[in-house]
Amino acid sequence: MSAITDKTLLENFLNLIPAGVFWKDKDRRFLGANQMFLDYYGLESVSELIGNTDEDMGWHIDPEPFKRDELRVISNGDSIKNVLGQCIVQGKIRKIRASKSPLYDKGEIIGLVGYFIDITDEVEERQRLSYLSQTDDLTGIFNRRAYNDVVLQYEEQYKTNKTDFVLYMIDLDDFKKINDEFGHEYGNMAIIAVSKALSMAAAENCVLFRYGGDEFVVLHQLQSADEIEVIEKKLLKAIDTPRKIDDAKIVTKASIGHATYSETNSLLSLIELADKRMYEMKKEHKVKR
């Protein structure tokens, strides 16, 4: 039985690895690559690659981060692991995760060896699932889960730069009557219509969430305290505007309460204070009726 040579073993091993493997000299010029690498970039032969740098191949919109990493590997002997990046592959932008290490010969760095995997589909699926988990099924706007994530960013900005923000809690008045009179399907259409109107009203530097049922939350970073009342009136006007839904004319009304983070210095107290003020307005509306 004939012995398996190191060359044969290496060639088979390189073709078995589910990653694009490559190696370069000290000037970052390609010396070789496995078949998966060639197939990924649509190269017919390794001869199209040898002697070229990444910049020569034109695979990156911004080649500098790749170049800096490779110089660290070659000059300092660093190993780069699982670095995220983008590359141009046959006319498309793809996301990759790359690792690179020094290539030694007799203790001296003579180049680098590396590999990459394509994570485009993985990233897009993760982004899709994240979008779905943070999006309200009925209206398509952010949901309560998204609020819990986003409001933490507002709080962090306040702690870092003292950028105050206001939270508006909005609840539609007597919405149960709409469901009782016209049915839940009609009520859903009314919620959708209101959310669209609020989205337009909150378009400038505000973030809108469906907090649950007929409740909405709006967050806004403040440049001036004068903005608070202006935005509140704008939101109420968007809801109060008469609208036609499924050939029936409907007028929705809402109660609203607001609180600023600087009043409370607590996210829990913030939404509780806005909610309390919103219900105070709701009581006033009932008294007037």
Buried (B, 14 or more C-beta within 10 A) or exposed (E): EEEEEEEEEEEEEBEEBEBBBBBBBEEBBBBBBBBBBBEBBEBEEBEBBBEBBBEEBEBBEEBEEBBEBBEBBBEEEBEBEEBEBBBBBEEEEBBBBBBBBBBEEEEEBBBBBBBBBBBBEEBEEEEEEEEEEBBBEEBEBBBBEBBEEBBEEBBEBBEEEEBBBBBBBBBBBBBEEBBEEBEEEBBEBBBBBBBBBBBEBBEEEBBBBBBEEBBBBBBBBBEEEEBBEEBBEBBBEBBEEEBEBEEEEBEBBBBBBBBBBBBBEEBEEBBBBBBEBBEEBBEEEEEEE
